[in-house]
């Protein structure tokens, strides 16, 4: 095995998702340390470090112009927060009211989008950093030095970020696309596992794993779209961005093809158990998964993607196997062979997509390459979004109110017992208190265990390395480690930030005296956050399961209508169609996330989890049949003689809407529908003289119709056992 060269190793390091982020943090923290050490102003180190951390937490992806605008807004918010703390710190009642109001309003910024939520959270964190600084001075407020140092640290990191985004503007796009193709590769390999021709195969378990992985693919698609959108804006994309945009649309096409199903796989495996055709389908899909992973690496390392002929040979072998089966097939297998042929055609198109990926610039431009910008475009839209969220039924409103009350309680506790470094209670509460119980529980355990781990490591390093300069270097390393792990390994991130705090405070005082306060304040803050999520307008996922299921069915209904419209009017990959497809997959992924959070809730609230996971399998199977129908758009255009297929599709969409309304209103869902049973029987009666394209449409509609019965049964059981709101 050839060892990679130094250049290759450096290129791989540069391509790591967190490397550039961590490097910026390292430069910012190191620069602050060098400045303070050279000027013998180590007392300024803590506020500068905290300002850098708050600014890095507020950072969101954008072009350098957008990043500069965001930095100016961030610095204004940070300055206002720091100065407000200084002015009202000495007035406890006014301070408590300001704390609650700011926590609520800053959290409600999430109504405008993810970047506004990030800015609001970072501003709240910087305000608590300001409180810690005032407390360090013995409660003496009114000084402008502390706010200026905090904002200076934030401005220093922000300037680095703007320059970085100007120099390497396309790096985030490359990394995001690489992650997208890597997740698609995992999805394809899981899909290949469904083709294993075993009679005792647990298809439902494998479909559940596939549905969960689909959530990862959808999240990667959404993240990539937002990053590309920030580069395109309202203008035409440049050459490089246009290339990445084509790769993004290619990933969408691969996803639709990969998520398609043309017949229940267990029935195909049973019918062709003595043939190698299922093995050949499995092998080809696995090779496509490997091709996706190699494409991810090529994008990540900016290297050419070489499509292997092995995939084309595997496709040819599959067609040879199908030809042999056609010669040997009995009359009862002919309709299954047609489904297998549709599957092979789909895999052939998938193979062609990968072959085109070797030269993205040669890919045809989309008929409609516009991307939906979900951020508010006018002040009126801003007001409408806030208005829509100002209701107790809103998850965001509940979280904002819960956090405001939790912080007020935390402030009352620290004024009651006067703990050392008491404002760490508020900081812990902000980090631990999440929008739902499951996420909060997970964060609470990680925060406490990470703090204990950090204190143990800090105690050892204090004894081993008593020299202040070395400890300050450890603080920089801990800060970098925090940002490298905070989204993936929060326990390690908490340990790292605990080390940073210990080493920084040891530069200007006695770091040993912080061990007990840090642990006690973390426990108190975590306890307050946990109780708040449990007691104050709790968002139990089980109670909203009926609404999540209904949303999934409604989105599938819209997707079906968009698909069948294109069969009537011709294929168009326009924004309406792509939005309907994305919403259907988003709803499927949201249901998967809801069920994962539901498993962490108390037993009474997760009693419907089995039905929920059963529905997730049914929902994803339904979505795969819809994707199969959508994947073959353009192969046939239905005319007046096929009007019954258009009518059938509309009837299926109406049935999905009917079940969704019954779930939303809790008015009940009929377990059986004679009309749907009759429709399924009609769709399954496919004349032999029907051409393959029309046969495919009718077969897919029949498969969709057969899913409605199990969906009705699961929905009725869900309503029967649903907890009251």
Buried (B, 14 or more C-beta within 10 A) or exposed (E): EEEEEEEEEEBBEBBEBBBBBBBBBBBBBBBBBEBBBEEEEBBBBBBBBBBBBBBBBBBBBBBBBBBBEBBEEBBEBBBBBBBBBBBBBEEEEEBBEBBBEBBBBBBBBBBBBBBBBBBBBBBBBBBBBBBBBBBBEEEEBEEEEBBBBBBBBBBBBBBBBBBBBEEEBBBBBBBBBBBBBBBBBBBBBBBBBBBBBEEEBEBBEBBBEBBBBBBBBBBBBBBBBBBBBBBBEEEEBEEBBBBBBBBBBBBBBBBBBBBBBBBBBBEBBEBBEEBBBBBBBBBBBBBBBBBBBBBBBBBBBEEEBEBBEEBBEBBBBBBEBBEEBBEEBEEEBEBBBBBBBBBBBBBBBBBBBBBBBEEBEEBEEBEEBEBEBEBBEEEEEBEEBBEEBEEEEBBBBBBBBBBBBBBBBBBEBBEEEEBEBBBBBBBBBBBBBBBBBBBBBBBBBBBBBBBBBBBEBBBEBBEEBEEBEEBBBBBBBBBBBBBBBBEEBBBBBBBBBBBBBBBBBBBBEEBBEBBEBBBBBBBBBBBBBBEBBBEBBBBBBBBBBBBBBBBBBBBBBBBBBBBBBBBBEEBBBBBBBBBBBBBBBBBBBBBBBBBBBBEBBEEEBBBBBEBBBBBBBBBBBBBBBBBBBBBBBEBBBBEEEBEEBBEBBBBBBEBBBBBBBBBBEBEEBEEEBEEBBEBBEBBBEBEEEBEEBBBBBBBBBBBBBBBBBBBBBBBBBBBEEBBEE
